[in-house]
Amino acid sequence: MTGILKKYPHPQGYQKYVISVPGKPDESQFIVEIIPGKTMQMDECNDYSLQGEFVEDSFADEDVLRYIYRSEGEVVQTLLGCATDSLHTEFARGMPVLVDYNSLRPTVVYLPKDIELKHTVWKVAEMIQVEHDPENKLFEKRPFDLTKDKYDGYILQLPAGSENSKIELVVGITKKVDCNRHRLIDVTFGDAGDMNFSPHMFMIFDSDGEIASTRMGCPDRELTGKFIYGETRRVPYTTDPMIIFIPKGFELRYRIWESVV
C-alpha cells in the first residue's frame, strides 16, 4: 500500500485515498460504490447533495484505476420549511461512481481536501424479468400522456427484505449482436411524481432504442441474442408497489444489491 501511495503522487490541493479489496471466489458478483461527501449539519425534512463529478484519469499502468473528484464543495438542498430542532450531523453524499470489484487492482481516488470519501461493497444478484400484467387495476389511473399505444405499464412488488439492500431497475431490449459491447444511449429513467398513484412509486423509462457499441473486429462474425441496456435506476429496497412505464418492445428486469461492507 505504501508503495502505491508513493508511486502515484496526487495533484496539488487534493488528498489521496487508495481502495483495496480482499480476494473473493467469484468477484464478478460484487461491485464497489465510491461515495464522496461532506459531514455537516442538516435538518430532517430537506434533501442535501454535494455537487461535483468523478473523472476517470487515464494512466499508463493498467494495474491501477484512478479517479479525480472535481468539486467546489458546494452542497445544494431543497427548501422545505423545517423545525429548527431537527438539526443533526449527517453525511451529504455526492454522485458516486461504481467500479468492478477487483482484488488485484487497487483504485486510487483524489479528492479536494475538504471532501470525505466512503465506499460500499455490494453483492449483486442475477437479473429477474418482470412479467407484464396489463389488467392490473392500478393502471386505470394511467396519466393521459402515457397512451397504451406507446407504453406498457409494469408493477414490481417484492417481499420483505434487508434494509441494507437496494433494487436496481433495468430496462433493455434483446437483440442479436456481435462480440462487441453494446449499450442503449439517450436513455431517461426518472421519477414522474406520485400524484396519480399515491402512495406508490411511479417511474417512466424512455428511449428510442438507439444502441452504441465498441468497434472490435469479431473474427467469427457470429450473432447471439443479448439483453442490452443503458442507464439503470437504483432505489432503496421497498415492499410497496413500484409502477414503471416503458416503451413497447422493451423488457423490464430487476436485481437486488445487498451491502456487504
C-alpha positions in Angstrom: 0.0 0.0 0.0 2.8 2.4 0.9 4.4 1.7 -2.5 1.2 2.6 -4.3 0.9 5.9 -2.4 4.4 6.9 -3.3 4.1 5.7 -7.0 1.2 8.0 -7.8 1.7 11.5 -6.4 -1.6 13.4 -6.1 -2.4 16.8 -7.7 -1.8 19.9 -5.5 -4.7 20.7 -3.3 -6.1 17.2 -3.3 -5.9 14.3 -0.9 -5.4 10.7 -2.0 -7.3 7.5 -1.0 -6.4 4.0 -2.1 -9.2 1.4 -2.0 -8.0 -2.2 -2.0 -10.4 -5.1 -1.6 -9.8 -8.7 -0.4 -10.0 -11.6 -2.9 -13.3 -13.4 -3.3 -14.1 -16.7 -5.0 -16.3 -15.0 -7.7 -15.5 -11.3 -7.8 -17.9 -10.8 -10.8 -20.8 -10.9 -8.2 -19.6 -7.8 -6.5 -19.4 -4.0 -7.2 -17.7 -1.2 -5.3 -19.5 2.1 -4.9 -17.2 5.0 -4.2 -19.1 7.9 -2.5 -17.8 11.5 -1.9 -19.4 13.7 0.6 -19.2 16.2 3.5 -20.3 15.7 7.1 -22.4 18.7 8.0 -25.5 20.0 9.9 -28.8 19.1 8.2 -32.4 19.2 9.1 -34.7 16.2 8.8 -37.1 17.3 6.0 -34.8 18.5 3.2 -32.6 16.6 0.8 -28.9 17.6 0.6 -26.5 16.8 -2.3 -22.8 17.6 -2.8 -22.1 19.0 -6.3 -19.3 17.5 -8.3 -18.3 14.7 -10.6 -15.8 11.9 -10.9 -13.4 11.9 -13.8 -11.5 8.8 -14.7 -7.8 9.6 -15.0 -6.2 7.7 -17.9 -2.9 6.3 -16.8 -0.3 4.1 -18.5 -0.3 1.5 -15.7 -3.3 -0.8 -16.2 -2.9 -2.4 -12.8 -4.3 0.7 -11.1 -7.7 2.6 -11.6 -7.5 6.3 -10.9 -10.3 8.8 -10.4 -10.3 12.5 -9.6 -13.3 14.1 -8.0 -13.9 17.6 -9.2 -15.9 19.7 -6.8 -16.0 23.2 -5.4 -17.5 21.8 -2.2 -21.0 23.3 -2.8 -23.9 21.5 -1.2 -27.4 22.2 -2.5 -30.6 21.4 -0.7 -34.4 21.5 -1.2 -36.1 24.4 0.5 -38.8 22.9 2.7 -39.6 24.7 5.9 -38.4 22.5 8.8 -38.4 22.7 12.6 -35.2 24.3 13.9 -34.8 21.5 16.5 -34.4 18.9 13.7 -30.8 19.8 13.0 -28.4 16.9 13.2 -25.0 15.8 11.8 -25.1 13.7 8.6 -23.1 12.8 5.5 -24.2 14.8 2.5 -23.5 12.5 -0.5 -22.2 13.4 -3.9 -22.8 11.5 -7.1 -21.0 8.1 -6.6 -19.0 6.1 -9.1 -19.3 2.3 -9.5 -16.2 0.2 -10.2 -15.8 -3.5 -10.8 -14.7 -5.5 -7.8 -11.1 -6.5 -8.4 -8.8 -7.6 -5.6 -5.8 -7.4 -8.0 -6.3 -3.8 -9.0 -6.5 -1.0 -6.3 -8.5 2.1 -7.0 -6.7 5.4 -6.3 -9.1 8.4 -5.7 -8.1 12.1 -5.4 -10.5 14.5 -3.7 -10.3 18.2 -2.7 -9.0 18.4 0.9 -12.4 19.3 2.4 -14.2 16.3 0.8 -14.6 13.0 2.6 -14.7 9.5 0.9 -16.6 6.4 1.8 -17.1 3.2 -0.1 -19.6 0.3 0.0 -19.2 -3.2 -1.4 -22.4 -4.6 -2.9 -23.2 -8.2 -3.8 -25.3 -8.1 -7.0 -27.8 -10.9 -7.7 -28.8 -12.2 -11.2 -31.4 -10.2 -13.1 -35.0 -11.3 -13.0 -37.5 -10.5 -15.7 -40.8 -8.7 -14.6 -43.9 -10.1 -16.2 -46.3 -7.7 -17.9 -49.8 -7.5 -16.2 -51.8 -5.0 -18.2 -55.1 -5.8 -16.4 -53.9 -4.6 -13.0 -56.4 -2.1 -11.6 -53.6 0.4 -10.8 -53.3 1.1 -14.5 -56.8 2.6 -14.6 -55.2 5.8 -13.4 -52.7 5.9 -16.2 -51.7 9.5 -17.0 -53.2 10.9 -20.1 -49.9 11.2 -22.0 -48.8 7.6 -21.3 -51.0 6.1 -24.0 -51.4 2.3 -24.3 -50.2 2.5 -27.9 -46.8 3.7 -26.9 -46.0 2.5 -23.3 -46.5 -0.7 -21.3 -47.0 -0.5 -17.6 -45.3 -2.9 -15.2 -45.8 -3.4 -11.4 -43.0 -4.7 -9.3 -43.8 -5.6 -5.6 -41.2 -7.6 -3.6 -41.4 -9.4 -0.3 -39.8 -8.1 2.9 -36.1 -7.7 2.5 -33.0 -6.3 4.2 -32.7 -2.6 5.0 -29.2 -2.7 3.6 -30.4 -3.8 0.1 -31.3 -1.8 -3.0 -33.3 -2.6 -6.0 -31.8 -2.0 -9.5 -34.4 -1.5 -12.2 -33.1 -2.4 -15.6 -34.9 -1.7 -18.9 -33.5 -3.0 -22.1 -34.1 -4.8 -25.4 -33.0 -8.2 -26.6 -31.2 -8.2 -29.9 -28.8 -10.4 -31.9 -25.4 -8.7 -31.8 -21.7 -9.5 -32.4 -18.8 -9.8 -29.9 -18.7 -6.0 -29.2 -20.0 -4.4 -26.0 -23.4 -2.8 -26.7 -25.3 -0.2 -24.7 -28.5 1.8 -25.1 -27.9 5.5 -25.3 -30.1 8.7 -24.9 -31.9 7.0 -22.1 -34.0 8.7 -19.4 -35.2 6.9 -16.4 -36.8 9.2 -13.8 -39.5 9.8 -11.2 -42.8 11.1 -12.6 -44.3 12.1 -9.3 -46.9 10.1 -7.4 -49.9 12.3 -7.6 -51.8 9.8 -9.7 -50.6 6.7 -8.0 -50.2 7.7 -4.3 -48.8 6.1 -2.2 -47.0 4.1 -4.8 -43.7 4.9 -6.5 -44.2 5.9 -10.2 -41.4 6.0 -12.8 -41.0 6.4 -16.5 -38.3 5.0 -18.7 -37.8 6.4 -22.2 -35.5 5.5 -25.1 -35.7 5.5 -28.9 -33.7 2.2 -28.9 -30.5 3.6 -30.3 -27.5 1.4 -29.5 -23.8 2.3 -29.3 -21.0 -0.3 -29.3 -17.3 -0.8 -29.3 -15.7 -1.5 -32.7 -13.6 -4.5 -32.2 -13.2 -6.9 -35.1 -15.2 -10.1 -34.5 -13.3 -12.9 -36.2 -16.3 -15.3 -36.5 -18.9 -12.6 -37.1 -21.4 -14.7 -35.1 -24.5 -13.0 -33.8 -26.0 -14.0 -30.4 -29.1 -12.8 -28.6 -28.1 -10.4 -25.7 -30.1 -8.2 -23.3 -28.8 -4.7 -24.0 -29.4 -1.8 -21.6 -28.1 1.6 -20.7 -28.8 3.8 -17.7 -30.4 1.9 -14.8 -32.3 3.1 -11.7 -31.4 2.1 -8.1 -33.9 2.7 -5.3 -34.0 1.7 -1.6 -35.5 -1.7 -1.0 -39.2 -1.5 -0.5 -42.2 -3.8 -0.3 -44.5 -1.1 -1.7 -45.7 -1.5 -5.3 -43.5 0.3 -7.9 -45.2 1.3 -11.2 -42.9 1.6 -14.2 -43.9 2.6 -17.7 -41.6 1.6 -20.6 -41.9 1.9 -24.3 -43.4 -1.1 -26.1 -40.9 -3.7 -27.3 -38.6 -3.2 -24.2 -38.2 -5.5 -21.3 -38.1 -4.7 -17.6 -35.8 -6.7 -15.3 -34.5 -6.1 -11.8 -31.8 -7.3 -9.5 -31.1 -6.9 -5.8 -28.0 -5.3 -4.4 -27.0 -6.3 -0.9 -24.5 -4.3 1.1 -21.6 -6.4 2.5 -19.3 -3.6 3.7 
